[in-house]
């Protein structure tokens, strides 16, 4: 009987671990989705305001003729591609840097993604022009967007995984706190 109870406890712990992992994965996917939606729209605005010369659809550039990428439909497709990239990036962050706390890992994560796309892979596959021809405005605007995008992903995942909500006051303690009379 005692062996069965201990096995049951182990099974519950195993299930709880799987549940926690599944919840963390689901949370990471949601964070990636919202990061892509929000920061993809911000990037689209930056492109529209000519803060950057890199088209919104730069992720699709290796697959589609560059002349087509200027149309509204391909810009929308570029936004969708940015959302997909953000979801994948959030899962990568969760797997690689998920144990780290605070905003700094997220800032570095965004800077690394910018470096990968703008300095390494992007120019090699033709998605972005080489850094020497892209211009300082585009480099700075896109770098800042990627850093804030990485901060959003990293800090949101860190906040969830390390149960930072326990530091917040509970509803019960907030109700019992004295309120000034009016």
C-alpha positions in Angstrom: 0.0 0.0 0.0 2.8 2.4 0.9 4.5 1.6 -2.4 1.4 2.5 -4.3 1.0 5.8 -2.5 4.6 6.7 -3.2 4.2 5.8 -6.8 1.1 7.9 -7.0 3.0 10.8 -5.5 5.8 10.4 -8.0 3.2 10.2 -10.9 1.6 13.4 -9.7 5.0 15.1 -9.5 5.8 13.9 -13.0 2.4 15.1 -14.2 2.9 18.5 -12.5 6.3 18.8 -14.2 4.8 18.1 -17.6 1.9 20.5 -16.8 4.3 23.2 -15.8 6.4 22.6 -19.0 3.3 22.6 -21.2 2.0 25.8 -19.5 5.4 27.5 -20.0 5.5 26.4 -23.6 2.0 27.7 -24.2 2.9 31.0 -22.4 6.0 31.3 -24.6 3.9 30.8 -27.7 1.4 33.5 -26.6 4.2 35.9 -25.8 5.8 35.3 -29.2 2.4 35.9 -30.9 1.8 39.1 -29.1 5.4 40.3 -29.6 5.1 39.6 -33.3 1.7 41.4 -33.6 2.7 44.5 -31.5 6.3 45.0 -32.6 5.6 43.9 -36.2 3.1 46.8 -36.3 5.6 49.2 -34.7 8.1 48.1 -37.3 5.5 48.6 -40.1 5.0 52.1 -38.8 8.7 52.7 -38.7 8.9 51.6 -42.3 6.0 53.8 -43.3 7.5 56.8 -41.6 10.8 56.1 -43.4 12.8 55.5 -40.2 14.2 52.4 -42.0 14.9 51.5 -45.6 14.5 47.8 -44.9 11.1 46.7 -46.2 8.5 45.2 -43.8 8.6 42.0 -45.9 12.4 41.5 -45.5 11.9 38.0 -44.2 10.2 37.1 -47.4 12.9 38.7 -49.6 14.8 35.5 -50.4 11.6 33.8 -51.6 9.8 36.6 -53.6 11.0 39.1 -56.2 12.0 42.4 -54.5 9.7 44.4 -56.9 6.7 42.6 -55.5 7.6 43.2 -51.9 6.5 46.9 -52.0 2.8 46.0 -52.4 0.4 46.1 -49.5 -0.3 42.4 -49.6 3.4 41.5 -49.4 3.8 44.0 -46.6 1.0 42.2 -44.8 2.7 38.9 -45.5 5.9 40.3 -44.1 4.1 41.2 -40.9 2.7 37.6 -40.7 6.3 36.3 -41.3 7.5 38.6 -38.4 4.8 37.1 -36.2 5.9 33.6 -37.0 9.6 34.5 -36.4 8.6 36.0 -33.0 6.8 32.8 -32.0 9.8 30.8 -32.9 12.1 33.3 -31.1 10.0 33.1 -27.9 10.3 29.3 -27.9 14.1 29.6 -28.4 14.3 32.1 -25.6 12.3 29.8 -23.3 14.5 26.8 -24.1 17.9 28.6 -24.0 17.5 31.6 -21.6 14.3 30.7 -19.7 16.1 30.2 -16.4 17.6 33.8 -16.4 15.8 36.6 -14.6 15.4 40.3 -15.3 15.4 42.5 -18.4 19.1 42.1 -19.4 18.9 38.7 -21.1 15.9 39.9 -23.2 17.9 43.0 -24.3 20.8 40.9 -25.3 18.5 38.4 -27.0 17.0 41.2 -29.2 20.5 42.5 -30.0 21.7 39.0 -31.0 18.6 38.6 -33.3 19.3 41.9 -34.9 23.0 40.9 -35.4 21.9 37.6 -36.9 19.5 39.2 -39.4 21.3 42.4 -40.2 25.0 41.4 -40.1 25.2 37.7 -40.7 22.3 35.8 -42.4 20.3 38.7 -43.9 23.0 40.1 -46.2 24.1 36.5 -47.2 20.6 35.5 -48.4 19.7 38.9 -49.7 17.0 39.7 -47.2 18.6 43.0 -46.1 21.3 45.1 -47.7 24.8 45.0 -46.3 25.3 47.1 -43.2 27.7 49.4 -45.1 25.0 50.4 -47.5 21.9 50.3 -45.3 22.5 53.7 -43.6 22.7 54.7 -40.0 19.0 55.6 -39.7 17.9 52.1 -40.7 20.5 50.4 -38.5 19.6 52.4 -35.4 15.9 52.2 -35.9 15.9 48.5 -36.5 18.4 47.8 -33.7 16.2 49.7 -31.2 13.1 47.8 -32.4 14.8 44.5 -32.1 16.2 45.3 -28.6 12.7 46.3 -27.4 11.2 43.3 -29.1 13.7 41.0 -27.3 13.0 42.8 -24.0 9.3 42.2 -24.4 9.8 38.5 -25.1 12.5 38.0 -22.5 11.0 39.9 -19.6 7.5 38.5 -20.2 8.8 34.9 -20.2 11.0 35.5 -17.2 8.1 37.1 -15.3 5.9 34.1 -15.9 8.5 31.4 -15.3 9.9 32.8 -12.1 6.5 33.5 -10.6 7.1 37.1 -10.1 3.4 37.5 -9.4 3.9 36.3 -5.8 5.5 39.7 -5.1 2.3 41.5 -6.0 -0.2 42.2 -3.2 -3.1 39.7 -3.2 -6.6 40.8 -3.7 -7.5 39.9 -0.1 -4.6 42.0 1.4 -5.5 44.9 -0.9 -9.1 44.9 0.3 -8.1 44.8 4.0 -5.6 47.7 3.7 -6.9 50.8 5.3 -8.3 53.3 2.9 -8.3 57.1 3.5 -11.8 58.3 4.3 -13.3 60.9 2.1 
